Structures are given as structure tokens and as C-alpha cells.
Amino acid sequence: MSNVLGIAWRAPCPGLRASSLFPSVSPKALPLASYLTSSLRPSSSRHRNIFSARSFGSLRDASTFRHSRNSLVFSPVPTRSFQTSAPLRSSKPPAVDHGVKPRAEPFSHADINAIFGARAKVSPSMGNRVLAVLHGRRLNGTLDLDLPVDISRSVRPHSLDAALGYLREHYPVDEDAAIMARIEREELEEEQKLIKRAEELGLYKPQSGQFGAELGENKDVSGKSVFQEMRKHNEERLLAEDEQKRKEWLEGAAQDQEKYKRMRERNTALQKFEDTSALEVRERADPRERPLLAWVQKHHLRAMETDIDVTNMTTSRRIVPSLIFSLIALGLCYAFAVFYEPPARADRLWPDTPRAAATLMGIIGINVGIFVLWRAWPPSWRLLNRYFISVAAYPRPFSIVGNVFSHQKPLHLSVNMVMLWFVGTRLHDEVGRGEFLSLYMASGVVGSLLSLSAHVLLGQWTVTALGASGAISGIVAGWCILHANDNLTFYLLPEEWQSVVSARGWFILSTIVAAEVVRLAMTFRAPALDHWAHIGGYLTGIIWASIKNAKEKKRREEMSWFQRLFSK
């Protein structure tokens, strides 16, 4: 048969039992009415009983609860004693309850006698322990639980009531709130146990995938995000790397000083150079305090090549590669002048723009673009230092062409571009795009090569050169030679002044070249202007215009008198 009948008659386990401070036991084999009467008998203590106002049992009359644990007076079916449970016998003993001390210093023997009564014969150590346990249970809302065995055996119930009354009078605590907090705490614990048990049985699975799993950000039940953890890890790693780079950056000034010192020791030309400001190491800016300046300094140092040893480079090694590159460039210029055919109007990008204006705007646009890179985009400095400036100490062949389109100062750029526009548009209209571009590039290449060769041969290794002055000099020389016998004037002058302030083309060119030679002869140190490049451009323009005039003269001589009559 089953145990249904026994289970039905078994007494239910109460939630919060009567607040007895003694071990919880079953009543004796007494009538039920007699048991209830004795349980609820009022206390005769001089203090109000803690549990009488809350329908709980008294701390007194412990004899009421002395009984046999194995029987219930009205149970028709014998019930099994919990003492015979094997798991209960094998469970760990409960932890010692030390309670909470009402005050920091312990109570004296006189205080204990005053609280518990002189007849109670409670020792100071036991009295302090009883007060600590009772006060701790008041705070936790567990006054209804059984007291430790050593207390229940050593202290009488009326002494416990006296101690509890003393604590309530001198150390007030909201016991009702403590009991409610305990109820909520136990309910939450029970709920978590049930959820965990249901999860183990497969009846429940929370959204986070596991009971008790750690919640995500803002208590998200879906749990922690792997991507957020990876992002946080990566951010921490990047911050650590940035901090390491910052320290290396701030400590790198001493290394730079050592590099420049070794470079000056290796290169004798730098030792003779008077202006050493370019080789001075300035204090590095902190990326956190001045990030923009630190960014500029980083690219400035990156653009400077301090590990180059120029002492082993001979004069021929500096000049010959650039000479070969220049000859190839001149050959391409000649081929472009011979084989170039202007596009039809329908094939032009800007058909309504004059051809000369379109060509000159393209050249000016390239120069302005490189100027902007010099002034406003430090990451480009490494490229510009290599291929858009001519350096006598360590020349690169491509810089022969690149420096023709490179300017670093606004005044230098504006003067060159204005001169190019006023003279270049007229020469372009006269000779066409093919020959104009060929003359422009050839003049720039020859001027750069002559400037580099002169500075290398003179031992001026620290000189750098850039700008379109050589190419523009070739344009001016070509225009003057083509109009050698014509009166030329400044186009910006008023018309009534143009007839007065004018001169033949050959005279204007001769005056300009003579001034360049005189300035060059009077210079005893690195000049501010690259006169060698100007002279190279003038020579290129003169040679080109002279050849063109000779071809034009020969063509006219081969024409008949009838063709001469109707020709220009």
C-alpha cells in the first residue's frame, strides 16, 4: 500500500514558526486544545514578550515543548522521524552563530547581572554571547529560530526575555522591517533554487542560456556580448599600444640628437655649413596635450632621411644618373613636339575654353596642388622630399622633373604663375600646345640639371632647389628671340605708356641674362635664388627659338614669290 494516508495526516511545515528561542520539537501526547492553550500562555516576565504581540509563542515555559519527536497525538499513521534520515545524519554541523555585538566594548560583570538578574548566574562571556546572538537575530529577522545549544542549556527563558527587553530599550531596531527583508530574501533564494532545479531537469532555460549566468550591460538578460568583450579587449590593447608609442615618441628626441651628431661627423660638407638650424633637434610635443603639433613633427621626422651616408658618393655618381634621365626627358620632349596633334573641338574636355588658357590652367593647377601638399598635408612630405626637390648631397633622377612643379612659399608660386600666364598664353597661341609644352619641360629639365651639376662641382652639398623658374625662363627667352626685332612692353602698363616703356626682344633678354650672370658672380655663398637654373632655362629657350627662326627663314626662302605674297 502507499503512504498517501500518512502524508495526508502529516503536519505541514510552517514558514515562520512561533518565535521560540529553544529547539523546535513536537508537543507531548496531550490533547490538542491543551497544547494550544499552553503554547499561547502569556509570559510573566517583567518585560513584554517579543512574540506575544505577534501571535508567536513565549520564551518561557519550555516544559510545554518537552515531548517525544517521533509521534503526533492525532496521527493515525506512524511517521518516520527525521533523525533516522541518512542525509541528515551525514550533513555538516551548522556554523557557530557569533551574532552582532551591540557595542564595541564588552559588557562588564556588573552589567551582565543588571541585565540578566543576579540569580541567573550568567557569566560575563556567556552574557556577552547571548546579547550578541539576540542582537544579530533582531537585525536579520530570525528571532523565531532556535538558539544555539550552549545558550539554551545555560540561560533560563526568563533571563533571555530580560536580555531581549534590555536590547529593545537601549538598542532599538525595526524588527518588523528586518522580518520582511528576511521573508523576501528567503523567497528569492527558494525561487532561485526552483529555477536551478528546473533548469537541471530541462524544464526551464533562461534567455542567457544558463541559470545564474552573468548579465550583460545594463542588466541585459541575454548575457554578455562576445563582440562587446572583443571590442573592449581591443580598445584596451590599442590604448596600451598608444601609450607605448607615446613613451617611445617622447623618448626619441635623444635618439634623433645622436643620429644628427653621427651624420655631421660622417659628412664633412655639413660640418662646414654655417646654418645648422636644420640639424637641431627640437623638443617633441606630447600627443595628448598637443596632438596636432605631434602629428606634424612625426611626419617631419619621417620625411627626413638621417641614415644616408653621402661620404661614399662620388661626383660622377651624383651627376651621371640625373644626366641620363635628363637626356631621356629631352628626347621625349622632342618626340612630343613632333608627333603631337591637337584634338578636335568635339574631343576637348573644355571646348569653349581657349587652348592656351586650358594648357596654362593645367600647369598652374599642378603647381598649386603640390604647393598645398607642402603647406597643409604632412604625410606627403616624405614623397615630396624625395622626388619634388633637388638635393645636391643625395640627388634622385626623378627630382630633375619633379622640382619644376614644386613651390614651398606663396610669393615664389604667385610670381612664377603670373609670369607664366602672361608670357605663356601668347607663346602658346603662336607655336601651339605641342611645342609649348616641349619647350616648358625641356627648359625646366636643363635648368635643374645645370643647377645640380654646378652645386655638386662647387661642393655646395647642402643646397636644395625647387620651382618653375627655369621652365618659365625658357618660355621668356623663347618669346624674346621669336620677337627679337619687335618692340616688347609690359602688358599691365597703360596704352599711352606702352609706346614709351618698350624695347626690342633681344635687348630685353640680353639685359635679363646679364643681370643673372652678375648676380651669380657676386654671390659667395649659397644664393637665395637659383641663378643656375634660370641660366639653363634661358639657354634652352634661346636654342629652341633660334632653331625655329632658322627653320622659318629656310621655309620662306624655299617659297616662290607668289607664295610669299599670300603668306603671313
ABEGO torsion letter per residue (X at the ends): XBAAAAAAABBBBBBBBBBBABBBBBBBBBBAAAAAAAAABBBABABBBAAAAAGBBBABGAAAABBBAABBAABABBBBBAAABAAAAABBBBBBBAEBBABABBBBAAAAAAAAEAAAGBBAAAAAAAAAAAAAAAAAGAAABBBBAAAAAABBAAAAAAAAAAAAAABBBBAAAAAAAAAAAAAAAAAAAAAAAAAAAGABBBAAGBBGBBBBBGGBAAEBBAAAAAAAAAAAAAAAAAAAAAAAAAAAAAAAAAAAAAAAAABAAAAABABAAAABBBBBBBAAABAAAAAAAAAAAAABBAABBAAABBAAAAAAAAAAAAAAAAAAAAAAAAABBBBBAAABABAABBAAAAAAAAAAAAAAAAAAAAAABAAAAAAAAAAABBBAABBBAAAAAAAAABBABAAAAAAAAAAAAAAAAAAAAAAEAAAAAAAAAAAAAAAAAAAAAAAAAAGBAABBBBEAAAAAAAAAAAAAAAAAABBBBBAABBAAAAAABBBBAAAAAAAAAAAAAAAAAABABBBABBAAAAAAAAAAAAAAAAAAAAAAAAAAAABBAAAAAABX
